[in-house]
């Protein structure tokens, strides 16, 4: 069974403005290795988190991260003024009016209080 995330990443590598060969070169991987790692039907190769981060940085596409955040009940908010890509259902469970940085500060404050 092919996961939705695997398919999303595979499509990101193949269907973005940066050609897959150029993307592979930019992240320092052989083209064939990159295609094998993102192939949802190849169970022998795995895509590492660092490589996924490089793919998102090079393409400017954060859909895989948005998908993962949504599955965990979080939302992804850009700290830049540009709007993030929207994955259907990714923003379920978002706390209205709370930015990612204020949520992080609240979490850190709560952890500090528990330690005291």
C-alpha positions as CSV (number, residue, x, y, z in Angstrom):
1,X,0.0,0.0,0.0
2,X,1.4,3.4,-1.0
3,X,1.0,6.1,1.6
4,X,-0.4,9.5,0.7
5,X,2.8,11.2,2.0
6,X,5.0,9.1,-0.2
7,X,2.9,10.0,-3.2
8,X,3.0,13.6,-2.3
9,X,6.8,13.7,-2.1
10,X,7.2,11.7,-5.3
11,X,4.9,14.2,-7.1
12,X,6.8,17.1,-5.6
13,X,10.1,15.9,-7.0
14,X,8.7,15.1,-10.4
15,X,6.1,17.9,-10.9
16,X,7.8,21.1,-9.8
17,X,9.4,24.0,-11.6
18,X,12.9,22.6,-10.7
19,X,13.7,19.7,-13.0
20,X,14.4,16.5,-11.0
21,X,17.9,16.2,-12.4
22,X,18.7,19.8,-11.3
23,X,17.1,19.1,-7.9
24,X,19.2,16.0,-7.4
25,X,22.4,18.0,-8.3
26,X,21.4,20.8,-5.9
27,X,20.9,18.5,-3.0
28,X,24.1,16.5,-3.8
29,X,22.5,13.2,-4.8
30,X,22.8,11.2,-7.9
31,X,19.6,11.5,-10.0
32,X,18.9,7.8,-10.0
33,X,19.3,7.7,-6.2
34,X,16.9,10.5,-5.6
35,X,14.3,9.0,-7.9
36,X,14.7,5.7,-6.1
37,X,14.4,7.2,-2.6
38,X,11.1,9.1,-3.6
39,X,9.6,6.2,-5.5
40,X,6.6,5.1,-3.4
41,X,6.7,1.6,-4.9
42,X,10.4,0.9,-4.1
43,X,10.5,-0.5,-0.6
44,X,14.2,-1.0,-0.7
45,X,15.2,2.7,-0.6
46,X,14.2,5.2,2.1
47,X,14.1,9.0,2.0
48,X,15.8,10.6,4.9
49,X,14.5,13.6,6.8
50,X,17.6,15.7,5.8
51,X,17.0,15.0,2.1
52,X,13.3,15.8,2.4
53,X,14.3,19.1,4.0
54,X,16.7,19.9,1.2
55,X,13.9,19.0,-1.4
56,X,11.5,21.4,0.3
57,X,14.2,24.2,0.5
58,X,15.2,23.8,-3.1
59,X,11.7,23.7,-4.5
60,X,10.1,26.1,-2.0
61,X,7.3,23.6,-1.6
62,X,6.3,22.8,2.0
63,X,3.4,20.5,1.2
64,X,5.0,17.4,2.8
65,X,5.6,19.3,6.0
66,X,2.1,20.8,6.0
67,X,0.7,17.3,5.5
68,X,2.7,15.9,8.4
69,X,1.7,18.8,10.7
70,X,-1.9,18.4,9.8
71,X,-1.8,14.6,10.5
72,X,-0.4,15.5,14.0
73,X,-3.1,18.1,14.6
74,X,-0.9,21.1,14.0
75,X,-0.9,23.9,11.5
76,X,2.0,25.3,9.6
77,X,2.4,29.1,9.7
78,X,5.0,30.9,7.7
79,X,7.1,33.5,9.5
80,X,7.4,35.3,6.2
81,X,4.7,37.4,4.7
82,X,4.1,35.0,1.8
83,X,1.2,32.6,2.2
84,X,2.1,28.9,2.8
85,X,0.9,26.2,0.5
86,X,-2.4,24.7,1.7
87,X,-2.9,21.0,2.0
88,X,-6.6,20.1,2.4
89,X,-7.4,19.3,6.0
90,X,-3.9,20.5,7.2
91,X,-5.3,23.2,9.4
92,X,-7.7,21.2,11.5
93,X,-7.2,21.7,15.2
94,X,-5.6,25.2,14.8
95,X,-6.0,27.4,17.8
96,X,-7.5,30.6,16.6
97,X,-5.3,33.7,16.8
98,X,-2.3,31.8,18.1
99,X,0.9,32.0,16.1
100,X,3.5,29.3,16.0
101,X,6.0,31.4,17.9
102,X,3.5,32.3,20.7
103,X,2.5,28.6,20.9
104,X,6.1,27.6,21.2
105,X,6.7,30.3,23.9
106,X,3.7,29.1,25.9
107,X,5.0,25.5,25.6
108,X,8.5,26.5,26.8
109,X,7.0,28.5,29.7
110,X,4.9,25.6,30.7
111,X,7.9,23.3,30.7
112,X,9.9,25.8,32.8
113,X,7.0,25.9,35.3
114,X,6.9,22.1,35.6
115,X,10.7,22.0,36.3
116,X,10.5,24.6,39.2
